[in-house]
């Protein structure tokens, strides 16, 4: 570990388990990730997480543990292979640390065999992972940290009282280059191209969830306006998503009040695809630090107020259409 490692790299190394070499390289802003197409390492790290977030959390698959550096799943396999021999209810290796059946079992089971040791080791890991967010200070660290935690220890919509998005079967052909924020920044300031349209995707209470742009760059590109749940992961407001649908096939839509486009219930859509965090996911005062060369690229390319525009401005535009 080096002195200039990213805060998250240090925290996982010291408190839980080292992050994968690829994720570590991204967070440490290796020059290979600071390209015109990638933006910066932090942006790339959210694209990497997208590969996990867009897939369902499977109870007995260990692929998500590849977020860590050579994490051994021998303990998990031992737990799953031998669980039927013990008076304990385990349907998945995930969230073992908050499984009431396990807590009861360990309180009353006094022997210290291989199964119990494996169980305790996994619980220690999951407990440390669940609480590591309390050990990081930077806004961008906390946001990314929560996503990593949720990939391994998934949440439910009931736990968090939030909307859960269905995932599309495959990724739409919508880009996520560092300039994808371009038209959204303009929309936040009330500027929509003459041929452009915006669609406001709302929940059952008519609260805006996402704002989508059409005929301005890539179609069916949208930014989330509140935290949303996807495959057990809390995806923060300011995330870039893509859609794939035919507006003519959406029956229960209505025109916006101001701009061309429609208000659309999220339940009318066939699914969503998470692409990455946008720079709007981080507050203006921390944006330059978090997105480094990605942010500098937006400034150099003359994007509209990339350093001062706030997500609440997009939310206000969305609410005015409903």
C-alpha positions as a printed Julia matrix, in Angstrom:
322×3 Matrix{Float64}:
   0.0     0.0     0.0
   1.26    3.47   -0.9
   0.8     6.83    0.78
  -1.05    8.28   -2.21
  -3.53    5.4    -2.52
  -7.17    6.42   -2.81
  -9.02    6.59    0.49
 -11.15    3.57   -0.45
  -8.11    1.51   -1.37
  -6.58    2.2     2.04
  -9.83    1.56    3.92
 -10.48   -1.84    2.32
  -6.85   -2.87    2.76
  -6.86   -1.95    6.46
 -10.42   -2.74    7.52
 -11.88   -5.51    5.35
  -9.98   -7.1     2.47
  -7.91   -5.61   -0.4
  -9.83   -4.51   -3.47
  -9.07   -6.18   -6.81
  -6.0    -4.97   -8.66
  -8.17   -3.59  -11.45
 -10.38   -1.58   -9.08
  -7.35   -0.41   -7.13
  -5.67    0.76  -10.35
  -8.79    2.7   -11.33
  -9.25    4.38   -7.97
  -5.58    5.31   -7.88
  -6.08    7.07  -11.22
  -3.6     5.13  -13.32
  -2.94    7.1   -16.52
  -4.44    4.32  -18.67
  -7.88    5.26  -17.32
  -7.46    9.01  -17.85
  -8.18    8.89  -21.57
 -10.58   10.77  -23.79
 -13.01    7.83  -23.86
 -12.69    6.71  -20.24
 -12.57   10.07  -18.48
 -10.84    9.11  -15.26
 -10.26    6.15  -12.99
 -13.14    7.01  -10.68
 -15.54    7.06  -13.63
 -14.1     3.77  -14.83
 -14.6     2.22  -11.4
 -18.33    2.95  -11.64
 -18.42    1.37  -15.11
 -16.75   -1.67  -13.58
 -19.38   -1.83  -10.84
 -22.07   -1.54  -13.51
 -20.98   -4.96  -14.82
 -22.03   -6.41  -11.45
 -25.05   -4.2   -10.76
 -26.77   -5.08  -14.05
 -26.72   -8.77  -13.13
 -29.03  -10.34  -10.52
 -27.5   -11.3    -7.18
 -27.49  -15.1    -7.29
 -27.63  -16.89   -3.95
 -24.87  -19.41   -4.53
 -22.67  -17.68   -7.12
 -19.4   -16.12   -5.95
 -18.6   -13.91   -8.97
 -19.21  -10.69   -7.0
 -16.28  -11.51   -4.74
 -13.98  -10.77   -7.68
 -14.25   -7.17   -6.52
 -11.62   -8.23   -3.98
  -8.06   -9.38   -4.55
  -8.09  -13.2    -4.75
 -10.76  -13.6    -2.09
 -11.0   -17.28   -1.17
 -14.49  -18.75   -1.08
 -13.47  -22.03    0.56
 -15.27  -20.98    3.76
 -18.43  -20.18    1.82
 -18.34  -23.53    0.02
 -17.86  -25.31    3.34
 -20.85  -23.48    4.82
 -23.1   -24.29    1.88
 -21.95  -27.92    1.66
 -22.47  -28.67    5.36
 -25.38  -26.45    6.37
 -27.87  -29.33    6.19
 -25.96  -31.09    8.98
 -26.67  -28.28   11.46
 -29.85  -26.74   12.92
 -29.49  -23.53   10.97
 -31.42  -21.92    8.08
 -29.07  -20.72    5.34
 -30.48  -20.06    1.88
 -27.52  -17.98    0.68
 -23.95  -17.09    1.65
 -24.96  -13.43    1.49
 -26.02  -11.44    4.57
 -24.93  -14.18    6.97
 -24.06  -11.49    9.51
 -27.7   -10.45    9.91
 -29.25  -13.91    9.63
 -31.21  -14.43   12.92
 -31.06  -18.21   12.58
 -27.25  -18.07   12.52
 -27.08  -15.75   15.51
 -29.28  -18.15   17.48
 -27.21  -21.14   16.37
 -23.86  -19.61   17.33
 -25.2   -18.49   20.7
 -26.31  -22.01   21.57
 -23.75  -24.14   19.72
 -20.61  -24.47   21.87
 -18.37  -26.69   19.76
 -15.76  -25.1    17.5
 -15.58  -27.33   14.44
 -14.66  -26.41   10.85
 -18.2   -25.39    9.98
 -18.49  -23.01   12.93
 -15.05  -21.51   12.28
 -15.91  -20.94    8.62
 -19.2   -19.39    9.6
 -17.55  -17.03   12.07
 -14.88  -15.99    9.58
 -17.47  -15.13    6.93
 -19.58  -13.25    9.47
 -16.52  -11.24   10.53
 -15.82  -10.36    6.9
 -19.42   -9.35    6.19
 -19.7    -7.33    9.41
 -16.51   -5.44    8.55
 -17.73   -4.9     4.98
 -21.13   -3.64    6.11
 -19.59   -1.05    8.45
 -16.59    0.1     6.39
 -18.57    3.04    5.06
 -18.21    4.59    8.53
 -14.43    4.59    8.04
 -14.3     6.75    4.9
 -14.79   10.51    4.82
 -14.83   11.7     1.21
 -18.22   12.02   -0.49
 -17.1    10.08   -3.57
 -15.64    7.34   -1.36
 -18.87    6.92    0.57
 -20.97    6.69   -2.6
 -18.77    4.07   -4.25
 -18.27    2.21   -0.98
 -22.02    1.76   -0.52
 -22.33    0.3    -4.0
 -19.54   -2.22   -3.35
 -21.17   -3.23   -0.07
 -24.56   -3.73   -1.7
 -23.16   -5.87   -4.51
 -21.96   -8.4    -1.94
 -24.65   -7.79    0.72
 -27.76   -6.94   -1.32
 -30.6    -4.82   -0.04
 -34.35   -5.15   -0.6
 -36.86   -2.52   -1.68
 -38.8    -3.12    1.55
 -35.74   -2.4     3.69
 -35.14    0.95    2.05
 -38.61    2.03    0.87
 -37.32    2.75   -2.61
 -38.24    1.94   -6.18
 -36.68   -1.2    -7.64
 -35.83   -1.11  -11.33
 -36.03   -4.1   -13.63
 -32.86   -4.74  -15.6
 -32.9    -5.11  -19.36
 -31.78   -8.47  -20.75
 -28.9    -6.83  -22.62
 -27.12   -3.5   -22.81
 -28.69   -0.99  -25.26
 -26.49    0.81  -27.78
 -26.23    3.99  -25.72
 -22.85    5.56  -25.0
 -21.36    6.54  -21.67
 -18.4     8.68  -22.78
 -17.21   11.53  -20.51
 -19.28   14.02  -22.55
 -22.59   12.2   -21.94
 -23.47   14.88  -19.37
 -23.41   17.57  -22.09
 -27.11   17.91  -22.9
 -28.21   17.12  -19.34
 -26.22   20.12  -18.09
 -28.08   22.3   -20.6
 -31.43   20.8   -19.66
 -30.69   21.56  -15.99
 -30.55   25.23  -17.01
 -33.81   25.02  -18.96
 -32.21   24.73  -22.38
 -33.56   22.03  -24.72
 -32.66   21.87  -28.41
 -35.46   22.78  -30.83
 -35.73   19.18  -32.02
 -35.05   17.8   -28.56
 -37.46   16.11  -26.16
 -37.27   15.11  -22.52
 -39.23   12.32  -20.89
 -39.88   12.27  -17.16
 -40.06    8.77  -15.7
 -42.13    8.76  -12.52
 -43.18    6.42   -9.71
 -46.69    5.56   -8.56
 -46.87    8.82   -6.59
 -45.9    10.91   -9.6
 -42.46   11.6    -8.18
 -39.74   11.89  -10.86
 -37.27    9.01  -10.86
 -35.27    9.75  -14.01
 -35.07   12.33  -16.78
 -34.5    11.01  -20.3
 -33.32   12.91  -23.37
 -34.33   12.3   -26.99
 -32.97   13.8   -30.23
 -30.02   15.26  -28.36
 -27.02   13.0   -28.72
 -27.79    9.36  -27.95
 -31.49    8.64  -27.52
 -32.78    6.83  -24.45
 -30.02    8.15  -22.21
 -31.25    9.21  -18.79
 -30.04   10.4   -15.38
 -31.57    9.23  -12.11
 -33.02   11.89   -9.81
 -33.15    9.81   -6.66
 -31.52    6.69   -5.27
 -32.92    3.59   -6.98
 -32.54   -0.11   -6.27
 -31.25   -2.44   -8.96
 -30.55   -6.11   -8.25
 -30.14   -5.36   -4.57
 -27.76   -2.41   -5.07
 -28.65    1.16   -4.1
 -27.68    3.17   -7.18
 -27.3     6.86   -6.26
 -29.05    9.84   -7.76
 -27.0    11.26  -10.63
 -26.42    7.87  -12.26
 -26.48    7.41  -16.02
 -28.93    4.79  -17.28
 -30.03    3.69  -20.73
 -33.4     2.44  -21.94
 -34.68    0.58  -24.98
 -38.34    1.01  -25.9
 -40.7     2.42  -28.53
 -42.55    5.51  -27.26
 -45.48    4.73  -29.57
 -46.03    1.51  -27.63
 -46.38    3.28  -24.26
 -50.11    3.72  -23.69
 -50.23    5.37  -20.27
 -48.09    8.45  -21.0
 -49.06   12.12  -21.08
 -47.43   15.23  -22.54
 -45.09   17.38  -20.46
 -46.35   20.76  -19.31
 -43.43   22.76  -20.76
 -41.05   20.88  -23.05
 -41.73   18.37  -25.79
 -41.84   14.85  -24.42
 -43.87   12.8   -21.99
 -44.41   11.83  -18.38
 -44.06    8.04  -18.28
 -44.66    5.6   -15.39
 -41.54    3.52  -14.76
 -43.74    0.41  -14.66
 -44.62    0.97  -18.33
 -41.0     0.44  -19.38
 -39.41   -2.94  -20.06
 -36.27   -2.29  -18.02
 -33.19   -0.16  -17.43
 -29.42   -0.5   -17.79
 -26.99    1.21  -15.41
 -23.99    2.72  -17.22
 -21.95    4.76  -14.71
 -22.09    7.63  -12.27
 -22.24   11.08  -13.85
 -20.33   14.03  -12.48
 -23.67   15.33  -11.16
 -23.7    12.49   -8.61
 -21.07   14.39   -6.62
 -21.71   17.83   -5.15
 -20.06   20.76   -6.99
 -17.54   21.43   -4.23
 -16.13   17.89   -4.48
 -16.63   17.22   -8.19
 -13.22   18.33   -9.44
 -11.44   16.18   -6.86
 -13.61   13.11   -7.44
 -13.62   13.12  -11.25
 -10.16   14.66  -11.87
  -9.37   14.37  -15.61
 -13.01   13.58  -16.51
 -14.07   16.91  -15.01
 -11.15   18.74  -16.65
 -12.19   17.27  -20.0
 -15.72   18.61  -19.58
 -14.35   22.08  -18.81
 -11.91   21.96  -21.75
 -14.73   20.96  -24.11
 -16.88   23.88  -23.0
 -19.73   21.96  -21.37
 -22.28   24.22  -19.75
 -21.35   24.95  -16.1
 -20.01   21.47  -15.24
 -18.54   22.77  -11.98
 -21.6    24.52  -10.56
 -24.69   22.73  -11.94
 -26.53   20.73   -9.29
 -28.7    17.66   -9.66
 -31.54   19.53   -7.95
 -31.75   21.76  -11.04
 -32.53   18.72  -13.2
 -35.05   17.6   -10.59
 -36.76   21.01  -10.72
 -37.04   20.8   -14.51
 -38.53   17.32  -14.2
 -41.06   18.36  -11.56
 -42.2    21.3   -13.68
 -43.29   18.87  -16.43
 -45.6    16.79  -14.23
